[in-house]
């Protein structure tokens, strides 16, 4: 039995926040050099221009759990859609560097919140059999948004719009943001959130609508889990008994960025320029990278409920470490620049089929219902904090040391990830959220 239409509509709507997430985070790669020239930015301020949105993302990710627990994922996603619209329009119309930074920060708040609540919303709607693939739809849309941003940057570049080119590149995101906002008014609340607010009939109706095989039994399981947590329903997530889920969420979020993925995506044009490619050629190479990311995320989505989360993470870490070491060698020796594209394509393929497809699914699975949104916020904040730090320092390290240096660091960190996943991470595929809750907490 395949997912029904209401489930697919709700999943795709929740996942549309991922498209905006992907688009907004990497679209800066096409505009950053124009901003550097226009506002005479130093390497530090160049890094800050990229990182300011990520700083907003950390705050949005940390705050989303609390708001989502109170209002529900659906209502909070509507707030994020408004932030996306305001950010895209504001960045496109910015009247100076300061105003651009403010609107990019606002967009970061929306990205952070949607990175938490989009996967949570989908996970709490989806039957266990389909949860991995449906939550991975969020990541699918993230990488589709990345590919769309690179393609959009290239197409706008070929239009020769002169001084307004960068404004069109960053402002065009307002179109899908408005669509996201409209679609959010046509989907149901999470049944787990409804049950937590004692809206039992509403929760049962949504479970039936979503095609749950035994909605009454699933509702009773949800209610039993909520009842067991009632005494601590409003407790903070930073409690000793949650140390194992917290460790898993924080480390998978951090390792995701210590692999260098977003630093590479944000500064892709600069990386290719360092290897001798011109601007148009760099834009074209970026589209190839984006398309690889997109295609192999589909492969990861197909494998996630079959091969399992842990297996994919191990395969990906081994492949990524090898490719990153190759890129570091290329820049250190200043040789074989033609191999750069193929090393990065292979790296992206390994990353997309593993960490790219797994991270948001895994973080959404390891926490109990009462703190799931908060836990997702912690994992996302770890991801975005590390993202912001690396994005801020990447141009500084390259300027003061060499282009090879950050790639050496990324390769080492990815090798460390392989060891940690092998020794510490549990497999979560094919289990209900309530079963996982009992196992992970008892593992303490």
C-alpha positions in Angstrom: 0.0 0.0 0.0 1.4 3.4 -1.1 1.0 6.7 0.7 -2.3 8.3 -0.1 -3.0 11.7 -1.5 -3.6 13.6 1.8 -0.4 12.2 3.2 1.6 13.1 0.1 0.1 16.6 0.0 0.9 17.3 3.6 4.4 15.8 3.2 5.2 17.9 0.1 3.9 21.1 1.7 5.9 20.6 4.9 8.9 19.7 2.7 8.5 22.9 0.6 10.2 24.7 3.5 13.2 22.6 2.7 13.3 24.0 -0.9 13.4 27.5 0.5 16.0 26.4 3.0 18.2 25.1 0.3 17.6 28.0 -2.1 18.1 30.7 0.5 21.3 29.2 2.0 23.3 28.8 -1.2 21.9 31.5 -3.5 24.5 33.8 -1.8 27.2 32.0 -3.7 26.3 33.8 -6.9 25.8 37.2 -5.3 28.7 37.3 -2.8 31.4 38.6 -5.2 29.1 41.5 -6.4 28.5 42.4 -2.7 32.2 42.3 -2.0 32.9 44.7 -4.8 29.9 47.0 -4.1 30.5 47.3 -0.3 34.3 46.8 -0.4 34.1 43.9 2.0 37.2 42.4 3.7 37.6 38.6 4.0 36.1 38.8 7.5 33.1 40.8 6.3 32.7 38.5 3.3 32.5 35.6 5.7 30.1 37.5 7.9 27.8 38.3 5.0 27.4 34.6 4.3 27.3 33.6 8.0 24.8 36.2 9.2 21.9 34.2 7.8 23.3 31.1 9.6 23.5 33.0 12.9 19.7 33.7 12.4 19.3 30.0 11.6 20.8 28.9 14.9 18.4 31.2 16.8 15.5 30.0 14.8 16.3 26.4 15.3 16.7 26.8 19.1 13.4 28.8 19.4 11.3 26.7 17.0 11.0 23.8 19.4 9.4 25.9 22.1 7.0 27.6 19.7 6.2 24.4 17.9 5.4 22.6 21.1 2.9 25.4 22.0 1.4 26.3 18.7 2.0 23.1 16.7 4.3 22.5 13.8 1.7 23.6 11.2 1.1 27.0 12.7 4.7 27.7 13.3 5.6 26.8 9.7 3.2 29.5 8.6 5.3 32.0 10.6 8.5 30.7 8.9 6.8 31.3 5.5 6.2 34.9 6.4 9.9 35.3 7.4 11.0 33.7 4.1 8.8 36.2 2.1 10.1 39.2 4.1 13.7 38.1 3.7 13.7 37.5 0.0 11.9 40.8 -0.8 14.1 42.7 1.7 17.4 41.4 0.4 16.4 42.1 -3.2 15.5 45.7 -2.3 18.3 46.3 0.3 19.5 49.9 0.4 22.9 49.1 2.0 25.1 46.4 3.5 23.4 46.8 6.9 19.9 46.4 5.6 21.0 43.4 3.5 22.4 41.8 6.6 19.2 42.4 8.6 17.0 40.8 6.0 19.4 37.9 5.5 19.3 37.3 9.3 15.5 37.3 9.2 15.6 34.6 6.5 18.0 32.7 8.7 15.3 32.6 11.4 12.9 31.1 9.0 15.4 28.5 7.7 16.3 27.4 11.3 12.7 27.1 12.3 11.7 25.1 9.2 14.7 22.9 9.5 13.3 21.8 12.9 9.6 21.7 12.3 9.3 20.5 8.7 10.8 17.1 9.5 9.0 16.9 12.8 5.7 17.6 11.2 6.2 15.0 8.5 7.6 12.4 11.0 4.5 12.8 13.2 2.1 12.3 10.3 3.8 9.4 8.5 3.1 5.7 9.3 6.3 3.9 10.5 6.7 2.0 7.2 7.0 5.2 5.2 8.5 7.6 7.7 12.1 7.4 6.6 11.3 8.1 2.9 8.7 10.8 3.6 10.9 12.7 6.1 13.7 12.4 3.6 11.4 14.4 1.2 12.4 17.4 3.3 16.1 16.8 2.4 15.1 16.1 -1.2 13.5 19.5 -1.4 16.6 21.1 0.3 18.9 19.7 -2.5 16.3 20.6 -5.1 16.4 24.1 -3.8 20.2 24.1 -3.9 20.1 23.0 -7.6 17.4 25.6 -8.3 19.5 28.3 -6.8 22.6 27.4 -8.8 20.5 27.2 -12.0 18.8 30.5 -11.2 22.1 32.2 -10.5 23.4 31.0 -13.9 20.3 32.0 -15.9 20.2 35.5 -14.3 23.9 35.9 -15.0 23.3 35.2 -18.7 20.6 38.0 -18.8 23.4 40.6 -18.3 21.3 42.7 -15.8 24.4 44.7 -14.7 24.2 46.4 -11.3 20.8 44.8 -10.4 21.9 41.2 -11.2 22.6 40.3 -7.5 19.2 41.8 -6.5 17.4 39.4 -8.8 19.5 36.5 -7.7 18.5 36.9 -4.0 15.0 38.4 -4.5 13.6 35.7 -6.8 13.1 33.4 -3.7 10.0 35.4 -2.8 8.0 33.5 -5.4 8.2 30.0 -3.8 8.0 31.6 -0.4 4.5 33.0 -1.2 3.5 29.6 -2.6 4.7 27.9 0.6 2.6 30.3 2.7 -0.6 29.6 0.7 -0.2 25.8 0.7 0.2 25.7 4.5 -3.4 26.7 4.9 -4.5 23.4 3.3 -2.9 20.8 5.5 -4.0 19.2 8.9 -2.4 19.5 12.3 0.0 16.8 13.6 -2.0 14.0 15.3 0.6 13.7 18.0 0.3 17.4 18.8 -3.6 17.2 18.7 -3.5 14.2 21.1 -1.1 16.1 23.4 -3.8 18.9 23.6 -6.5 16.3 24.2 -8.1 16.8 20.8 -8.6 13.1 20.5 -11.3 13.1 17.7 -9.1 15.4 15.6 -6.0 13.2 16.1 -7.9 10.1 15.1 -9.4 11.7 12.0 -5.9 12.8 10.9 -4.4 9.3 11.5 -7.2 7.8 9.3 -6.7 10.5 6.7 -3.0 9.8 6.5 -3.6 6.1 5.9 -2.4 4.7 9.2 -3.1 0.8 9.0 -4.6 0.7 12.5 -5.4 4.3 13.5 -7.1 3.4 16.8 -4.2 1.3 18.0 -1.7 4.0 16.9 -3.7 6.6 18.7 -3.8 4.5 21.9 0.0 4.1 21.6 0.4 7.8 21.2 -1.8 8.5 24.2 0.0 5.9 26.3 3.3 7.5 25.5 1.9 11.0 26.3 0.4 9.8 29.6 3.8 8.3 30.6 5.4 11.6 29.9 2.7 13.8 31.4 4.5 14.5 34.6 7.5 15.8 32.7 5.7 17.2 29.6 7.1 20.7 30.1 10.5 19.7 31.2 13.6 21.0 29.3 15.3 18.7 26.9 18.7 19.1 28.6 18.1 16.4 31.2 20.5 13.6 32.1 18.0 10.9 31.0 18.0 12.4 27.5 21.9 12.4 27.3 22.0 9.6 24.7 19.4 11.2 22.2 21.1 14.5 22.8 24.5 13.1 22.0 23.2 11.5 18.8 21.4 14.7 17.7 24.3 17.1 18.5 27.0 15.0 16.9 25.1 14.1 13.7 24.3 17.8 13.3 27.9 18.9 13.9 29.5 16.1 11.8 27.2 17.0 8.9 28.9 20.4 8.7 32.4 19.3 9.7 32.3 17.3 6.5 32.5 20.8 4.8 29.3 20.4 2.7 27.9 23.9 3.2 31.2 25.7 3.1 31.8 24.1 -0.3 28.3 24.9 -1.5 28.5 28.6 -0.3 31.9 29.2 -1.7 31.8 26.9 -4.8 32.4 29.7 -7.3 35.4 30.9 -5.3 36.8 27.3 -5.0 36.5 26.8 -8.8 38.1 30.3 -9.3 41.0 29.2 -7.2 41.5 26.3 -9.6 41.5 28.6 -12.6 37.9 28.5 -13.8 36.2 31.8 -14.9 32.8 33.0 -13.5 30.4 31.6 -16.1 32.3 28.3 -16.1 32.1 28.2 -12.3 28.3 28.8 -12.5 28.1 25.9 -14.9 30.2 23.6 -12.7 27.9 24.6 -9.8 24.9 23.3 -11.7 26.6 20.0 -12.2 27.3 19.8 -8.4 23.7 20.8 -7.6 22.3 18.1 -10.0 24.5 15.4 -8.5 23.3 16.5 -5.0 19.7 16.2 -6.2 20.0 12.8 -8.0 22.0 11.1 -5.2 19.6 12.3 -2.5 16.9 10.5 -4.4 19.1 7.4 -4.2 19.5 7.9 -0.5 15.8 8.3 0.0 15.3 5.0 -1.8 17.8 3.2 0.4 17.2 4.8 3.8 14.4 2.3 4.9 16.2 -0.6 3.3 19.9 -0.3 4.0 19.3 1.6 7.2 20.5 4.9 8.6 23.8 3.7 10.2 24.9 1.8 7.1 24.5 4.8 4.9 26.3 7.1 7.3 29.3 4.7 7.4 29.5 4.4 3.6 29.2 8.1 3.2 31.8 9.0 5.7 34.4 6.7 4.1 33.7 8.1 0.6 33.6 11.7 1.7 36.9 11.5 3.6 38.6 10.0 0.6 37.3 12.7 -1.8 38.1 15.6 0.6 41.7 14.3 0.9 41.9 14.3 -2.9 40.8 17.9 -3.1 43.3 18.9 -0.4 46.1 17.2 -2.4 45.0 18.9 -5.6 45.2 22.4 -4.1 48.4 21.6 -2.1 50.2 20.5 -5.2 48.6 22.9 -7.6 48.1 20.1 -10.1 45.4 18.4 -12.1 42.8 21.2 -11.8 40.5 19.3 -14.2 40.1 16.6 -11.5 38.5 19.1 -9.1 35.0 18.8 -10.6 35.0 15.0 -10.5 36.4 14.9 -7.0 33.6 17.3 -5.8 30.9 15.4 -7.8 32.0 12.1 -6.2 32.1 13.8 -2.8 28.6 15.2 -3.2 27.3 11.8 -4.3 28.6 10.1 -1.2 27.4 12.9 1.0 23.9 13.1 -0.5 23.3 9.3 -0.4 24.3 9.2 3.3 24.4 12.3 5.6 22.2 14.4 3.3 19.4 11.8 3.3 19.8 10.7 6.9 20.3 13.7 9.2 16.8 15.2 9.5 15.2 11.7 9.6 17.6 10.6 12.4 17.2 13.7 14.6 13.5 13.5 14.3 13.4 9.8 15.4 15.6 9.7 18.5 13.6 11.9 21.0 10.3 11.1 22.8 7.2 13.0 21.8 7.2 15.4 24.8 10.6 16.9 23.7 10.8 15.9 20.1 10.5 19.5 18.7 13.0 20.7 21.3 15.3 17.9 20.6 15.1 18.6 16.9 15.9 22.2 17.7 19.0 21.2 19.6 20.2 18.9 16.7 19.5 21.6 14.1 21.1 24.3 16.2 24.3 22.1 16.5 24.2 21.8 12.7 23.7 25.5 12.1 26.1 26.7 14.7 28.9 24.6 13.1 27.7 25.8 9.7 27.9 29.4 10.7 31.3 29.1 12.3 32.8 27.3 9.2 31.1 29.7 6.7 32.5 32.7 8.7 36.1 31.4 8.9 36.4 29.6 5.5 37.4 32.8 3.5 39.7 33.9 6.3 41.5 30.6 6.5 41.9 30.4 2.7 43.2 34.1 2.6 45.6 33.6 5.5 46.8 30.0 4.9 45.8 28.2 1.7 42.8 26.7 -0.2 44.0 23.2 0.8 43.9 23.8 4.5 40.1 23.6 5.2 39.9 20.5 3.0 42.5 18.7 5.2 40.4 19.6 8.2 37.2 18.4 6.6 38.8 15.1 5.6 40.1 14.4 9.2 36.7 15.3 10.7 34.8 13.0 8.4 37.2 10.1 9.3 36.5 10.8 13.0 32.7 10.6 12.2 33.2 7.2 10.7 34.6 5.9 13.9 31.9 7.5 16.1 29.0 6.2 14.0 30.5 2.7 13.9 31.0 2.5 17.7 28.1 4.6 19.1 25.1 5.1 16.8 22.1 2.8 16.9 20.1 1.7 13.9 16.5 3.2 13.9 14.9 1.9 10.7 11.5 0.2 10.7 10.6 1.1 14.3 7.7 3.2 15.6 8.6 6.5 17.3 7.2 5.1 20.6 9.3 1.9 20.3 12.4 4.0 19.7 11.6 6.2 22.6 11.5 3.2 25.0 14.8 1.7 23.6 16.8 4.9 23.5 15.9 6.0 27.0 16.4 2.5 28.5 19.8 2.5 26.8 20.9 4.9 29.5 
